[in-house]
Amino acid sequence: MSAREDILDRLRSALRDHPAVPEIPRTYREDSGMSAEERIELLVDRLVDYKAGVTVVDEAGIGARIAELLLDADSYVVPQGIDEVWLAEADATGPGRRRTDTPEAQLSVAELDSVDAVVTGSAVSVAETGTIILDGSPNQGRRAITLVPDHHICVVREGDVAGILPEALRRLDGTRPLTWISGPSATSDIELQRVEGVHGPRNLDVIIVRA
């Protein structure tokens, strides 16, 4: 018998006479009932409270806003599946140097640390908590590119904004690598001194795109 089988056998033996587990009531809210406009308004309020930059634009305004946010960047990285239309104006007018994160030439942590910004899409956002969720889809890339650069520019579509967490969870595949973002990275020590950029980007700019 292997060590694993031995441990599992002991667990089964210990649990053989355990009492029946009562059914767990699941009476929590599953739907916010909010309109699209209400979800956007609440998400903006939460993100601003978290000290994130927020802009609400239509489809045609995405590229101009990204270019504006990248004006001071000497370099930036994007995932392989990013919409190239979003970056056309930044490539044409900004001083930034775009580097694409691909499976064939993944940037190392040291290389990412030298990059000023990252531009990604997003999977789902939760208006009530001000949380943006990435799931590693092609327009979001691997987790490292959104954790190491100091500035994260994230595009959120109106249709991907859920009112409350149960609504968001129904849209997610739990087997994918999920990154949950609630504002710029920050922490406080015992003296409540706020320190930004400890676990991820110090600066988060969110572009919400109306349908």
Disulfide bonds with the S-S distance in Angstrom:
none
